[in-house]
Amino acid sequence: MNNVIVRRVGSEDISQVIPGIVNVFRDDEVVPWHRYETCLAWVTKRVQRGFYMTIACDDDKIIGYSEWSAIRLTDKVYLEYSA
């Protein structure tokens, strides 16, 4: 893993990254990201809601996925991590 890059996922990336995200979670039947249809639905909805989503890639292979949502409490913004 010498060439790991982490980058943000935008709405224009969704169709390209879904197969890689599904592959990362392929053995975890508890989360919605282990099947193409549910992963596509969840990622699309979260991008539309403004979640900050990232993928980690080793060369061209997606090896990780994470997401955050910003919440405002009083005058401070906090990031919630979810993966």
N, C-alpha and C positions, 0 to 999 in steps of 0.2 A: 504494500500500500504506500507507494512512494509519490503517487500523483493525486492524492485526495484533494478535491475541491468542494467547498460548500457554497451553494448558491440559492438564491431565492427563486421560488416558483411563482410565476404570474399566470394570469388567465390564458395567455397565448401559449403557455407550456403544457397545459393540462393533458391534452391528447398524447403528447410525446412522453410524459413522465409516468402515466398511470401503469403501464406494464412493469416498469422498474420498481415502483412502490409496491405493487402486488407481489412481485418476486421477493422483496424484503420481508413481507409479512405472510408469505405462502404457507408457513407451518402454524400460524396463530389463528385459529378459527374463532377466537373471541372478538377480535376487532373487525371493523367493516372493511379494512384495507386488504384483506386476503383474497378477495374476489373482484374481478374487473368491474362488474356492474355497480357494486356497492362502493368500491373505491372511487370510481368516477363520480358518482352522486355526491359522496361526502366531500371530496376535494373541491368539486365545482361549487357546492354550496358554501364551503368555508372560504374559498377565494372571493366569492361574491360578498360575503359578510366582512371581508377585510382582514382575515387571519393572515399572519405573517408565516409563510410556509417555506421550508428549506429542504433541499436534498443534498446528500453527500455522494459524490461520484469518485470512483477510482478509475481513472481514464474515462471510458464512456459508460461504465456500469454503475447503476445506482446501488449504493450500499447502505444508505440510511435516509430517514425521513423524519422531520419534526415540524411542529407548528406551535405558534403562539397567538394569543389574542390579547389585545390591549384593553385594559379596563381603567376607568377613571374613578378614583376615590378622592373626593375633595379636589385639591389642586394638583395632585400627583398622578402620574400614569404608571401603572404596573403592567408587567408582562406575565401572563400565565403560560406555563409550558405544558404541552400535551403531546404525547407521541405513543 
